[in-house]
Amino acid sequence: MGTGENMPGLDVLIQCLTPREKEVFFFITRGLPNKVAAAELGVSQRTIEAHRARIFRKMHVRNATELARQVFSRLNPHISDNQQA
């Protein structure tokens, strides 16, 4: 990832998400389980899993940890990967 140079801001990253994916995105970034997101949004856990998979694909990450790292890097572009470790 480097130092975060030439990385779009978080708002640009989120723009590629649908309104429902944005809702699920914020559950993910708060570290909440699928069960909680499903209950709060009134959908099944499988639906949340499908949204998560699309979010990860759109953001080019494999899991919630990588997504959190992407978010952190965009919120703190002055901090290099070496400083995060």
Distance bins in CASP14 RR format, pairs under 12 A and 6 or more apart:
PFRMAT RR
TARGET T0000
AUTHOR 0000-0000-0000
RMODE 2
METHOD distances of the structure
MODEL  1
1 7 1 0 0 1 0 0 0 0 0 0 0
1 60 0 0 0 0 0 1 0 0 0 0 0
1 61 0 0 0 0 0 1 0 0 0 0 0
1 66 0 0 0 0 0 1 0 0 0 0 0
1 69 1 0 0 1 0 0 0 0 0 0 0
1 70 0 0 0 0 1 0 0 0 0 0 0
1 72 0 0 0 0 0 1 0 0 0 0 0
1 73 1 0 1 0 0 0 0 0 0 0 0
1 74 0 0 0 0 0 1 0 0 0 0 0
1 76 0 0 0 0 0 1 0 0 0 0 0
1 77 0 0 0 0 0 1 0 0 0 0 0
1 79 0 0 0 0 0 1 0 0 0 0 0
1 80 0 0 0 0 1 0 0 0 0 0 0
1 81 1 0 1 0 0 0 0 0 0 0 0
1 82 0 0 0 0 0 1 0 0 0 0 0
1 83 0 0 0 0 0 1 0 0 0 0 0
1 84 0 0 0 0 1 0 0 0 0 0 0
1 85 0 0 0 0 0 1 0 0 0 0 0
2 69 0 0 0 0 0 1 0 0 0 0 0
2 73 0 0 0 0 1 0 0 0 0 0 0
2 77 0 0 0 0 1 0 0 0 0 0 0
2 78 0 0 0 0 0 1 0 0 0 0 0
2 79 0 0 0 0 0 1 0 0 0 0 0
2 80 1 0 0 1 0 0 0 0 0 0 0
2 81 1 0 1 0 0 0 0 0 0 0 0
2 82 0 0 0 0 1 0 0 0 0 0 0
2 83 0 0 0 0 0 1 0 0 0 0 0
2 84 0 0 0 0 0 1 0 0 0 0 0
3 73 0 0 0 0 1 0 0 0 0 0 0
3 76 0 0 0 0 0 1 0 0 0 0 0
3 77 1 0 0 1 0 0 0 0 0 0 0
3 78 1 0 0 1 0 0 0 0 0 0 0
3 79 0 0 0 0 1 0 0 0 0 0 0
3 80 1 0 1 0 0 0 0 0 0 0 0
3 81 1 0 0 1 0 0 0 0 0 0 0
3 82 0 0 0 0 1 0 0 0 0 0 0
3 83 0 0 0 0 1 0 0 0 0 0 0
3 84 0 0 0 0 0 1 0 0 0 0 0
4 69 0 0 0 0 0 1 0 0 0 0 0
4 70 0 0 0 0 0 1 0 0 0 0 0
4 72 0 0 0 0 0 1 0 0 0 0 0
4 73 1 0 1 0 0 0 0 0 0 0 0
4 74 1 0 0 1 0 0 0 0 0 0 0
4 75 0 0 0 0 0 1 0 0 0 0 0
4 76 0 0 0 0 1 0 0 0 0 0 0
4 77 1 0 1 0 0 0 0 0 0 0 0
4 78 0 0 0 0 1 0 0 0 0 0 0
4 79 0 0 0 0 1 0 0 0 0 0 0
4 80 1 0 0 1 0 0 0 0 0 0 0
4 81 0 0 0 0 1 0 0 0 0 0 0
4 83 0 0 0 0 0 1 0 0 0 0 0
4 84 0 0 0 0 0 1 0 0 0 0 0
5 73 0 0 0 0 0 1 0 0 0 0 0
5 74 0 0 0 0 0 1 0 0 0 0 0
5 77 1 0 0 1 0 0 0 0 0 0 0
5 78 0 0 0 0 1 0 0 0 0 0 0
5 80 0 0 0 0 1 0 0 0 0 0 0
5 81 0 0 0 0 0 1 0 0 0 0 0
6 12 0 0 0 0 0 1 0 0 0 0 0
6 73 0 0 0 0 0 1 0 0 0 0 0
6 74 0 0 0 0 0 1 0 0 0 0 0
6 77 0 0 0 0 1 0 0 0 0 0 0
7 13 0 0 0 0 1 0 0 0 0 0 0
7 59 0 0 0 0 0 1 0 0 0 0 0
7 60 0 0 0 0 0 1 0 0 0 0 0
7 69 0 0 0 0 0 1 0 0 0 0 0
7 70 0 0 0 0 1 0 0 0 0 0 0
7 71 0 0 0 0 0 1 0 0 0 0 0
7 72 0 0 0 0 0 1 0 0 0 0 0
7 73 1 0 0 1 0 0 0 0 0 0 0
7 74 1 0 1 0 0 0 0 0 0 0 0
7 75 0 0 0 0 0 1 0 0 0 0 0
7 76 0 0 0 0 0 1 0 0 0 0 0
7 77 1 0 0 1 0 0 0 0 0 0 0
7 78 0 0 0 0 0 1 0 0 0 0 0
7 79 0 0 0 0 0 1 0 0 0 0 0
7 81 0 0 0 0 0 1 0 0 0 0 0
8 14 0 0 0 0 1 0 0 0 0 0 0
8 15 0 0 0 0 1 0 0 0 0 0 0
8 16 0 0 0 0 1 0 0 0 0 0 0
8 59 0 0 0 0 0 1 0 0 0 0 0
8 60 0 0 0 0 0 1 0 0 0 0 0
8 70 0 0 0 0 0 1 0 0 0 0 0
8 73 0 0 0 0 0 1 0 0 0 0 0
8 74 1 0 0 1 0 0 0 0 0 0 0
8 77 0 0 0 0 0 1 0 0 0 0 0
9 15 0 0 0 0 1 0 0 0 0 0 0
9 16 0 0 0 0 0 1 0 0 0 0 0
9 70 0 0 0 0 0 1 0 0 0 0 0
9 71 0 0 0 0 1 0 0 0 0 0 0
9 72 0 0 0 0 0 1 0 0 0 0 0
9 73 0 0 0 0 1 0 0 0 0 0 0
9 74 1 0 1 0 0 0 0 0 0 0 0
9 75 0 0 0 0 1 0 0 0 0 0 0
9 76 0 0 0 0 0 1 0 0 0 0 0
9 77 1 0 0 1 0 0 0 0 0 0 0
10 16 0 0 0 0 0 1 0 0 0 0 0
10 17 0 0 0 0 0 1 0 0 0 0 0
10 22 0 0 0 0 0 1 0 0 0 0 0
10 25 0 0 0 0 0 1 0 0 0 0 0
10 26 0 0 0 0 0 1 0 0 0 0 0
10 29 0 0 0 0 1 0 0 0 0 0 0
10 59 0 0 0 0 0 1 0 0 0 0 0
10 67 0 0 0 0 0 1 0 0 0 0 0
10 68 0 0 0 0 0 1 0 0 0 0 0
10 70 0 0 0 0 1 0 0 0 0 0 0
10 71 1 0 0 1 0 0 0 0 0 0 0
10 72 0 0 0 0 1 0 0 0 0 0 0
10 73 0 0 0 0 1 0 0 0 0 0 0
10 74 1 0 1 0 0 0 0 0 0 0 0
10 75 1 0 0 1 0 0 0 0 0 0 0
10 76 0 0 0 0 0 1 0 0 0 0 0
10 77 0 0 0 0 0 1 0 0 0 0 0
11 17 0 0 0 0 0 1 0 0 0 0 0
11 22 0 0 0 0 0 1 0 0 0 0 0
11 71 0 0 0 0 0 1 0 0 0 0 0
11 74 0 0 0 0 1 0 0 0 0 0 0
11 75 0 0 0 0 0 1 0 0 0 0 0
12 59 0 0 0 0 0 1 0 0 0 0 0
12 70 0 0 0 0 0 1 0 0 0 0 0
12 74 0 0 0 0 1 0 0 0 0 0 0
13 21 0 0 0 0 0 1 0 0 0 0 0
13 22 0 0 0 0 0 1 0 0 0 0 0
13 25 0 0 0 0 1 0 0 0 0 0 0
13 29 0 0 0 0 0 1 0 0 0 0 0
13 55 0 0 0 0 0 1 0 0 0 0 0
13 58 0 0 0 0 1 0 0 0 0 0 0
13 59 1 0 0 1 0 0 0 0 0 0 0
13 60 0 0 0 0 1 0 0 0 0 0 0
13 61 0 0 0 0 0 1 0 0 0 0 0
13 67 0 0 0 0 1 0 0 0 0 0 0
13 70 1 0 0 1 0 0 0 0 0 0 0
13 71 1 0 0 1 0 0 0 0 0 0 0
13 73 0 0 0 0 0 1 0 0 0 0 0
13 74 1 0 0 1 0 0 0 0 0 0 0
13 75 0 0 0 0 0 1 0 0 0 0 0
14 21 0 0 0 0 1 0 0 0 0 0 0
14 22 1 0 0 1 0 0 0 0 0 0 0
14 23 0 0 0 0 0 1 0 0 0 0 0
14 24 0 0 0 0 0 1 0 0 0 0 0
14 25 1 0 0 1 0 0 0 0 0 0 0
14 26 0 0 0 0 1 0 0 0 0 0 0
14 28 0 0 0 0 0 1 0 0 0 0 0
14 29 0 0 0 0 0 1 0 0 0 0 0
14 55 0 0 0 0 1 0 0 0 0 0 0
14 58 0 0 0 0 1 0 0 0 0 0 0
14 59 0 0 0 0 1 0 0 0 0 0 0
14 67 0 0 0 0 0 1 0 0 0 0 0
14 70 0 0 0 0 0 1 0 0 0 0 0
14 71 0 0 0 0 1 0 0 0 0 0 0
14 74 0 0 0 0 1 0 0 0 0 0 0
14 75 0 0 0 0 0 1 0 0 0 0 0
15 21 0 0 0 0 0 1 0 0 0 0 0
15 22 0 0 0 0 1 0 0 0 0 0 0
15 25 0 0 0 0 0 1 0 0 0 0 0
15 58 0 0 0 0 0 1 0 0 0 0 0
15 59 0 0 0 0 0 1 0 0 0 0 0
16 22 0 0 0 0 1 0 0 0 0 0 0
16 25 0 0 0 0 0 1 0 0 0 0 0
16 54 0 0 0 0 0 1 0 0 0 0 0
16 55 0 0 0 0 1 0 0 0 0 0 0
16 57 0 0 0 0 0 1 0 0 0 0 0
16 58 1 0 1 0 0 0 0 0 0 0 0
16 59 1 0 0 1 0 0 0 0 0 0 0
16 60 0 0 0 0 0 1 0 0 0 0 0
17 23 0 0 0 0 1 0 0 0 0 0 0
17 24 0 0 0 0 1 0 0 0 0 0 0
17 25 1 0 1 0 0 0 0 0 0 0 0
17 26 0 0 0 0 0 1 0 0 0 0 0
17 28 0 0 0 0 0 1 0 0 0 0 0
17 29 0 0 0 0 0 1 0 0 0 0 0
17 51 0 0 0 0 1 0 0 0 0 0 0
17 52 0 0 0 0 0 1 0 0 0 0 0
17 54 0 0 0 0 1 0 0 0 0 0 0
17 55 1 0 0 1 0 0 0 0 0 0 0
17 56 0 0 0 0 0 1 0 0 0 0 0
17 57 0 0 0 0 0 1 0 0 0 0 0
17 58 1 0 0 1 0 0 0 0 0 0 0
17 59 0 0 0 0 1 0 0 0 0 0 0
17 67 0 0 0 0 0 1 0 0 0 0 0
18 24 0 0 0 0 1 0 0 0 0 0 0
18 25 0 0 0 0 1 0 0 0 0 0 0
18 50 0 0 0 0 0 1 0 0 0 0 0
18 51 0 0 0 0 1 0 0 0 0 0 0
18 54 0 0 0 0 1 0 0 0 0 0 0
18 55 0 0 0 0 1 0 0 0 0 0 0
18 58 0 0 0 0 1 0 0 0 0 0 0
19 25 0 0 0 0 0 1 0 0 0 0 0
19 26 0 0 0 0 0 1 0 0 0 0 0
19 41 0 0 0 0 0 1 0 0 0 0 0
19 51 0 0 0 0 0 1 0 0 0 0 0
20 26 0 0 0 0 0 1 0 0 0 0 0
20 27 0 0 0 0 0 1 0 0 0 0 0
20 37 0 0 0 0 0 1 0 0 0 0 0
20 41 1 0 0 1 0 0 0 0 0 0 0
20 42 0 0 0 0 0 1 0 0 0 0 0
20 43 0 0 0 0 1 0 0 0 0 0 0
20 47 0 0 0 0 1 0 0 0 0 0 0
20 48 0 0 0 0 1 0 0 0 0 0 0
20 50 0 0 0 0 0 1 0 0 0 0 0
20 51 1 0 0 1 0 0 0 0 0 0 0
20 52 0 0 0 0 0 1 0 0 0 0 0
20 54 0 0 0 0 1 0 0 0 0 0 0
20 55 0 0 0 0 0 1 0 0 0 0 0
21 27 0 0 0 0 0 1 0 0 0 0 0
21 28 0 0 0 0 1 0 0 0 0 0 0
21 37 0 0 0 0 0 1 0 0 0 0 0
21 41 0 0 0 0 0 1 0 0 0 0 0
21 47 0 0 0 0 0 1 0 0 0 0 0
21 48 0 0 0 0 0 1 0 0 0 0 0
21 50 0 0 0 0 1 0 0 0 0 0 0
21 51 1 0 1 0 0 0 0 0 0 0 0
21 52 0 0 0 0 1 0 0 0 0 0 0
21 53 0 0 0 0 0 1 0 0 0 0 0
21 54 1 0 0 1 0 0 0 0 0 0 0
21 55 1 0 1 0 0 0 0 0 0 0 0
21 56 0 0 0 0 0 1 0 0 0 0 0
21 57 0 0 0 0 0 1 0 0 0 0 0
21 58 1 0 0 1 0 0 0 0 0 0 0
21 59 0 0 0 0 1 0 0 0 0 0 0
21 67 0 0 0 0 0 1 0 0 0 0 0
22 28 0 0 0 0 0 1 0 0 0 0 0
22 29 0 0 0 0 0 1 0 0 0 0 0
22 41 0 0 0 0 0 1 0 0 0 0 0
22 51 0 0 0 0 1 0 0 0 0 0 0
22 54 0 0 0 0 0 1 0 0 0 0 0
22 55 0 0 0 0 1 0 0 0 0 0 0
22 58 0 0 0 0 0 1 0 0 0 0 0
22 59 0 0 0 0 0 1 0 0 0 0 0
23 29 0 0 0 0 0 1 0 0 0 0 0
23 30 0 0 0 0 0 1 0 0 0 0 0
23 32 0 0 0 0 0 1 0 0 0 0 0
23 37 1 0 0 1 0 0 0 0 0 0 0
23 38 0 0 0 0 0 1 0 0 0 0 0
23 40 0 0 0 0 1 0 0 0 0 0 0
23 41 1 0 0 1 0 0 0 0 0 0 0
23 42 0 0 0 0 0 1 0 0 0 0 0
23 43 0 0 0 0 1 0 0 0 0 0 0
23 47 0 0 0 0 0 1 0 0 0 0 0
23 48 0 0 0 0 1 0 0 0 0 0 0
23 51 0 0 0 0 1 0 0 0 0 0 0
23 52 0 0 0 0 0 1 0 0 0 0 0
23 55 0 0 0 0 0 1 0 0 0 0 0
24 30 0 0 0 0 0 1 0 0 0 0 0
24 31 0 0 0 0 0 1 0 0 0 0 0
24 32 0 0 0 0 1 0 0 0 0 0 0
24 33 0 0 0 0 0 1 0 0 0 0 0
24 34 0 0 0 0 1 0 0 0 0 0 0
24 36 0 0 0 0 0 1 0 0 0 0 0
24 37 1 0 1 0 0 0 0 0 0 0 0
24 38 0 0 0 0 1 0 0 0 0 0 0
24 40 0 0 0 0 0 1 0 0 0 0 0
24 41 1 0 0 1 0 0 0 0 0 0 0
24 42 0 0 0 0 0 1 0 0 0 0 0
24 43 0 0 0 0 1 0 0 0 0 0 0
24 45 0 0 0 0 0 1 0 0 0 0 0
24 47 0 0 0 0 1 0 0 0 0 0 0
24 48 1 0 0 1 0 0 0 0 0 0 0
24 49 0 0 0 0 1 0 0 0 0 0 0
24 50 0 0 0 0 1 0 0 0 0 0 0
24 51 1 0 1 0 0 0 0 0 0 0 0
24 52 1 0 0 1 0 0 0 0 0 0 0
24 53 0 0 0 0 0 1 0 0 0 0 0
24 54 0 0 0 0 1 0 0 0 0 0 0
24 55 1 0 0 1 0 0 0 0 0 0 0
24 56 0 0 0 0 0 1 0 0 0 0 0
24 58 0 0 0 0 0 1 0 0 0 0 0
24 59 0 0 0 0 0 1 0 0 0 0 0
24 64 0 0 0 0 0 1 0 0 0 0 0
24 67 0 0 0 0 0 1 0 0 0 0 0
25 31 0 0 0 0 0 1 0 0 0 0 0
25 32 0 0 0 0 0 1 0 0 0 0 0
25 37 0 0 0 0 1 0 0 0 0 0 0
25 41 0 0 0 0 0 1 0 0 0 0 0
25 48 0 0 0 0 0 1 0 0 0 0 0
25 51 0 0 0 0 1 0 0 0 0 0 0
25 52 0 0 0 0 1 0 0 0 0 0 0
25 54 0 0 0 0 0 1 0 0 0 0 0
25 55 1 0 1 0 0 0 0 0 0 0 0
25 56 0 0 0 0 0 1 0 0 0 0 0
25 58 0 0 0 0 1 0 0 0 0 0 0
25 59 0 0 0 0 1 0 0 0 0 0 0
25 61 0 0 0 0 0 1 0 0 0 0 0
25 64 0 0 0 0 0 1 0 0 0 0 0
25 67 0 0 0 0 1 0 0 0 0 0 0
25 68 0 0 0 0 0 1 0 0 0 0 0
25 70 0 0 0 0 0 1 0 0 0 0 0
25 71 0 0 0 0 1 0 0 0 0 0 0
26 32 0 0 0 0 1 0 0 0 0 0 0
26 36 0 0 0 0 0 1 0 0 0 0 0
26 37 0 0 0 0 1 0 0 0 0 0 0
26 40 0 0 0 0 0 1 0 0 0 0 0
26 41 0 0 0 0 0 1 0 0 0 0 0
26 51 0 0 0 0 0 1 0 0 0 0 0
26 55 0 0 0 0 0 1 0 0 0 0 0
26 67 0 0 0 0 0 1 0 0 0 0 0
26 71 0 0 0 0 0 1 0 0 0 0 0
27 33 0 0 0 0 1 0 0 0 0 0 0
27 34 0 0 0 0 1 0 0 0 0 0 0
27 35 0 0 0 0 0 1 0 0 0 0 0
27 36 1 0 0 1 0 0 0 0 0 0 0
27 37 1 1 0 0 0 0 0 0 0 0 0
27 38 0 0 0 0 1 0 0 0 0 0 0
27 39 0 0 0 0 0 1 0 0 0 0 0
27 40 1 0 0 1 0 0 0 0 0 0 0
27 41 0 0 0 0 1 0 0 0 0 0 0
27 43 0 0 0 0 0 1 0 0 0 0 0
27 45 0 0 0 0 0 1 0 0 0 0 0
27 48 1 0 0 1 0 0 0 0 0 0 0
27 51 0 0 0 0 1 0 0 0 0 0 0
27 52 0 0 0 0 1 0 0 0 0 0 0
27 55 0 0 0 0 0 1 0 0 0 0 0
27 64 0 0 0 0 0 1 0 0 0 0 0
27 67 0 0 0 0 0 1 0 0 0 0 0
28 34 0 0 0 0 1 0 0 0 0 0 0
28 36 0 0 0 0 0 1 0 0 0 0 0
28 37 1 0 0 1 0 0 0 0 0 0 0
28 48 0 0 0 0 1 0 0 0 0 0 0
28 49 0 0 0 0 0 1 0 0 0 0 0
28 51 0 0 0 0 1 0 0 0 0 0 0
28 52 1 0 0 1 0 0 0 0 0 0 0
28 53 0 0 0 0 0 1 0 0 0 0 0
28 54 0 0 0 0 0 1 0 0 0 0 0
28 55 1 0 0 1 0 0 0 0 0 0 0
28 56 0 0 0 0 1 0 0 0 0 0 0
28 59 0 0 0 0 0 1 0 0 0 0 0
28 61 0 0 0 0 0 1 0 0 0 0 0
28 63 0 0 0 0 1 0 0 0 0 0 0
28 64 1 0 1 0 0 0 0 0 0 0 0
28 65 0 0 0 0 0 1 0 0 0 0 0
28 66 0 0 0 0 0 1 0 0 0 0 0
28 67 1 0 0 1 0 0 0 0 0 0 0
28 68 0 0 0 0 1 0 0 0 0 0 0
28 70 0 0 0 0 0 1 0 0 0 0 0
28 71 0 0 0 0 1 0 0 0 0 0 0
29 37 0 0 0 0 0 1 0 0 0 0 0
29 52 0 0 0 0 0 1 0 0 0 0 0
29 55 0 0 0 0 0 1 0 0 0 0 0
29 59 0 0 0 0 0 1 0 0 0 0 0
29 61 0 0 0 0 0 1 0 0 0 0 0
29 64 0 0 0 0 1 0 0 0 0 0 0
29 65 0 0 0 0 0 1 0 0 0 0 0
29 67 1 0 0 1 0 0 0 0 0 0 0
29 68 1 0 0 1 0 0 0 0 0 0 0
29 69 0 0 0 0 0 1 0 0 0 0 0
29 70 0 0 0 0 1 0 0 0 0 0 0
29 71 1 0 1 0 0 0 0 0 0 0 0
29 72 0 0 0 0 1 0 0 0 0 0 0
29 74 0 0 0 0 0 1 0 0 0 0 0
29 75 0 0 0 0 0 1 0 0 0 0 0
30 36 0 0 0 0 1 0 0 0 0 0 0
30 37 0 0 0 0 1 0 0 0 0 0 0
30 40 0 0 0 0 0 1 0 0 0 0 0
30 64 0 0 0 0 0 1 0 0 0 0 0
30 67 0 0 0 0 0 1 0 0 0 0 0
30 68 0 0 0 0 0 1 0 0 0 0 0
30 71 0 0 0 0 0 1 0 0 0 0 0
31 37 0 0 0 0 1 0 0 0 0 0 0
31 52 0 0 0 0 0 1 0 0 0 0 0
31 63 0 0 0 0 0 1 0 0 0 0 0
31 64 1 0 0 1 0 0 0 0 0 0 0
31 65 0 0 0 0 0 1 0 0 0 0 0
31 67 0 0 0 0 0 1 0 0 0 0 0
31 68 0 0 0 0 1 0 0 0 0 0 0
31 71 0 0 0 0 0 1 0 0 0 0 0
32 38 0 0 0 0 0 1 0 0 0 0 0
32 39 0 0 0 0 0 1 0 0 0 0 0
32 40 0 0 0 0 1 0 0 0 0 0 0
32 41 0 0 0 0 0 1 0 0 0 0 0
32 48 0 0 0 0 0 1 0 0 0 0 0
32 52 0 0 0 0 0 1 0 0 0 0 0
32 64 0 0 0 0 0 1 0 0 0 0 0
33 39 0 0 0 0 1 0 0 0 0 0 0
33 40 0 0 0 0 0 1 0 0 0 0 0
33 45 0 0 0 0 1 0 0 0 0 0 0
33 48 0 0 0 0 1 0 0 0 0 0 0
33 49 0 0 0 0 0 1 0 0 0 0 0
33 52 0 0 0 0 0 1 0 0 0 0 0
33 64 0 0 0 0 0 1 0 0 0 0 0
34 40 0 0 0 0 0 1 0 0 0 0 0
34 41 0 0 0 0 0 1 0 0 0 0 0
34 43 0 0 0 0 0 1 0 0 0 0 0
34 44 0 0 0 0 1 0 0 0 0 0 0
34 45 1 0 1 0 0 0 0 0 0 0 0
34 46 0 0 0 0 1 0 0 0 0 0 0
34 47 0 0 0 0 1 0 0 0 0 0 0
34 48 1 0 1 0 0 0 0 0 0 0 0
34 49 1 0 0 1 0 0 0 0 0 0 0
34 50 0 0 0 0 0 1 0 0 0 0 0
34 51 0 0 0 0 1 0 0 0 0 0 0
34 52 1 0 0 1 0 0 0 0 0 0 0
34 53 0 0 0 0 0 1 0 0 0 0 0
34 64 0 0 0 0 0 1 0 0 0 0 0
35 41 0 0 0 0 0 1 0 0 0 0 0
35 42 0 0 0 0 0 1 0 0 0 0 0
35 43 0 0 0 0 0 1 0 0 0 0 0
35 44 0 0 0 0 0 1 0 0 0 0 0
35 45 1 0 1 0 0 0 0 0 0 0 0
35 46 0 0 0 0 0 1 0 0 0 0 0
35 47 0 0 0 0 0 1 0 0 0 0 0
35 48 0 0 0 0 1 0 0 0 0 0 0
35 49 0 0 0 0 0 1 0 0 0 0 0
36 42 0 0 0 0 0 1 0 0 0 0 0
36 43 0 0 0 0 0 1 0 0 0 0 0
36 45 0 0 0 0 1 0 0 0 0 0 0
36 48 0 0 0 0 1 0 0 0 0 0 0
37 43 0 0 0 0 1 0 0 0 0 0 0
37 44 0 0 0 0 0 1 0 0 0 0 0
37 45 0 0 0 0 1 0 0 0 0 0 0
37 46 0 0 0 0 0 1 0 0 0 0 0
37 47 0 0 0 0 1 0 0 0 0 0 0
37 48 1 0 1 0 0 0 0 0 0 0 0
37 49 0 0 0 0 1 0 0 0 0 0 0
37 50 0 0 0 0 0 1 0 0 0 0 0
37 51 0 0 0 0 1 0 0 0 0 0 0
37 52 0 0 0 0 1 0 0 0 0 0 0
37 55 0 0 0 0 0 1 0 0 0 0 0
37 64 0 0 0 0 0 1 0 0 0 0 0
38 44 1 0 1 0 0 0 0 0 0 0 0
38 45 1 0 1 0 0 0 0 0 0 0 0
38 46 0 0 0 0 1 0 0 0 0 0 0
38 47 1 0 0 1 0 0 0 0 0 0 0
38 48 1 0 1 0 0 0 0 0 0 0 0
38 49 0 0 0 0 1 0 0 0 0 0 0
38 50 0 0 0 0 0 1 0 0 0 0 0
38 51 0 0 0 0 1 0 0 0 0 0 0
38 52 0 0 0 0 0 1 0 0 0 0 0
39 45 0 0 0 0 1 0 0 0 0 0 0
39 47 0 0 0 0 0 1 0 0 0 0 0
39 48 0 0 0 0 1 0 0 0 0 0 0
40 48 0 0 0 0 1 0 0 0 0 0 0
41 47 0 0 0 0 1 0 0 0 0 0 0
41 48 1 0 0 1 0 0 0 0 0 0 0
41 51 0 0 0 0 1 0 0 0 0 0 0
42 48 0 0 0 0 1 0 0 0 0 0 0
43 49 0 0 0 0 0 1 0 0 0 0 0
43 50 0 0 0 0 1 0 0 0 0 0 0
43 51 0 0 0 0 1 0 0 0 0 0 0
44 50 0 0 0 0 1 0 0 0 0 0 0
44 51 0 0 0 0 0 1 0 0 0 0 0
45 51 0 0 0 0 0 1 0 0 0 0 0
45 52 0 0 0 0 0 1 0 0 0 0 0
46 52 0 0 0 0 0 1 0 0 0 0 0
46 53 0 0 0 0 0 1 0 0 0 0 0
47 53 0 0 0 0 0 1 0 0 0 0 0
47 54 0 0 0 0 0 1 0 0 0 0 0
48 54 0 0 0 0 0 1 0 0 0 0 0
48 55 0 0 0 0 0 1 0 0 0 0 0
48 64 0 0 0 0 0 1 0 0 0 0 0
49 55 0 0 0 0 0 1 0 0 0 0 0
49 56 0 0 0 0 0 1 0 0 0 0 0
49 64 0 0 0 0 0 1 0 0 0 0 0
50 56 0 0 0 0 0 1 0 0 0 0 0
50 57 0 0 0 0 0 1 0 0 0 0 0
51 57 0 0 0 0 0 1 0 0 0 0 0
51 58 0 0 0 0 0 1 0 0 0 0 0
52 58 0 0 0 0 0 1 0 0 0 0 0
52 59 0 0 0 0 0 1 0 0 0 0 0
52 61 0 0 0 0 0 1 0 0 0 0 0
52 62 0 0 0 0 0 1 0 0 0 0 0
52 63 0 0 0 0 1 0 0 0 0 0 0
52 64 1 0 0 1 0 0 0 0 0 0 0
52 67 0 0 0 0 1 0 0 0 0 0 0
53 59 0 0 0 0 0 1 0 0 0 0 0
53 61 0 0 0 0 0 1 0 0 0 0 0
53 62 0 0 0 0 0 1 0 0 0 0 0
53 63 0 0 0 0 0 1 0 0 0 0 0
53 64 0 0 0 0 0 1 0 0 0 0 0
53 67 0 0 0 0 0 1 0 0 0 0 0
54 61 0 0 0 0 0 1 0 0 0 0 0
55 61 0 0 0 0 1 0 0 0 0 0 0
55 62 0 0 0 0 0 1 0 0 0 0 0
55 63 0 0 0 0 0 1 0 0 0 0 0
55 64 0 0 0 0 1 0 0 0 0 0 0
55 66 0 0 0 0 0 1 0 0 0 0 0
55 67 1 0 0 1 0 0 0 0 0 0 0
55 70 0 0 0 0 0 1 0 0 0 0 0
55 71 0 0 0 0 0 1 0 0 0 0 0
56 62 1 0 0 1 0 0 0 0 0 0 0
56 63 1 0 0 1 0 0 0 0 0 0 0
56 64 0 0 0 0 1 0 0 0 0 0 0
56 65 0 0 0 0 0 1 0 0 0 0 0
56 66 1 0 0 1 0 0 0 0 0 0 0
56 67 1 0 0 1 0 0 0 0 0 0 0
56 68 0 0 0 0 0 1 0 0 0 0 0
56 70 0 0 0 0 0 1 0 0 0 0 0
57 63 0 0 0 0 0 1 0 0 0 0 0
57 66 0 0 0 0 0 1 0 0 0 0 0
57 67 0 0 0 0 0 1 0 0 0 0 0
58 67 0 0 0 0 0 1 0 0 0 0 0
58 70 0 0 0 0 0 1 0 0 0 0 0
59 66 0 0 0 0 1 0 0 0 0 0 0
59 67 1 0 0 1 0 0 0 0 0 0 0
59 68 0 0 0 0 0 1 0 0 0 0 0
59 69 0 0 0 0 0 1 0 0 0 0 0
59 70 1 0 0 1 0 0 0 0 0 0 0
59 71 0 0 0 0 1 0 0 0 0 0 0
59 73 0 0 0 0 0 1 0 0 0 0 0
59 74 0 0 0 0 0 1 0 0 0 0 0
60 66 0 0 0 0 1 0 0 0 0 0 0
60 67 0 0 0 0 1 0 0 0 0 0 0
60 69 0 0 0 0 0 1 0 0 0 0 0
60 70 0 0 0 0 1 0 0 0 0 0 0
61 67 1 0 1 0 0 0 0 0 0 0 0
61 68 0 0 0 0 1 0 0 0 0 0 0
61 69 1 0 0 1 0 0 0 0 0 0 0
61 70 1 0 1 0 0 0 0 0 0 0 0
61 71 0 0 0 0 1 0 0 0 0 0 0
61 73 0 0 0 0 0 1 0 0 0 0 0
62 69 0 0 0 0 0 1 0 0 0 0 0
62 70 0 0 0 0 0 1 0 0 0 0 0
63 69 0 0 0 0 1 0 0 0 0 0 0
63 70 0 0 0 0 0 1 0 0 0 0 0
64 70 0 0 0 0 0 1 0 0 0 0 0
64 71 0 0 0 0 0 1 0 0 0 0 0
65 71 0 0 0 0 0 1 0 0 0 0 0
65 72 0 0 0 0 0 1 0 0 0 0 0
66 72 0 0 0 0 0 1 0 0 0 0 0
66 73 0 0 0 0 0 1 0 0 0 0 0
67 73 0 0 0 0 0 1 0 0 0 0 0
67 74 0 0 0 0 0 1 0 0 0 0 0
68 74 0 0 0 0 0 1 0 0 0 0 0
68 75 0 0 0 0 0 1 0 0 0 0 0
68 76 0 0 0 0 0 1 0 0 0 0 0
68 84 0 0 0 0 0 1 0 0 0 0 0
69 75 0 0 0 0 0 1 0 0 0 0 0
69 76 0 0 0 0 0 1 0 0 0 0 0
69 79 0 0 0 0 0 1 0 0 0 0 0
69 81 0 0 0 0 1 0 0 0 0 0 0
69 84 1 0 0 1 0 0 0 0 0 0 0
69 85 0 0 0 0 0 1 0 0 0 0 0
70 76 0 0 0 0 0 1 0 0 0 0 0
70 77 0 0 0 0 0 1 0 0 0 0 0
70 81 0 0 0 0 0 1 0 0 0 0 0
70 84 0 0 0 0 0 1 0 0 0 0 0
71 77 0 0 0 0 0 1 0 0 0 0 0
72 78 0 0 0 0 0 1 0 0 0 0 0
72 79 1 0 0 1 0 0 0 0 0 0 0
72 80 0 0 0 0 0 1 0 0 0 0 0
72 81 0 0 0 0 0 1 0 0 0 0 0
72 83 0 0 0 0 0 1 0 0 0 0 0
72 84 1 0 0 1 0 0 0 0 0 0 0
73 79 1 0 0 1 0 0 0 0 0 0 0
73 80 0 0 0 0 1 0 0 0 0 0 0
73 81 1 0 0 1 0 0 0 0 0 0 0
73 83 0 0 0 0 0 1 0 0 0 0 0
73 84 1 0 0 1 0 0 0 0 0 0 0
75 84 0 0 0 0 0 1 0 0 0 0 0
76 83 0 0 0 0 1 0 0 0 0 0 0
76 84 0 0 0 0 1 0 0 0 0 0 0
77 83 0 0 0 0 0 1 0 0 0 0 0
77 84 0 0 0 0 0 1 0 0 0 0 0
78 84 0 0 0 0 0 1 0 0 0 0 0
79 85 0 0 0 0 0 1 0 0 0 0 0
END
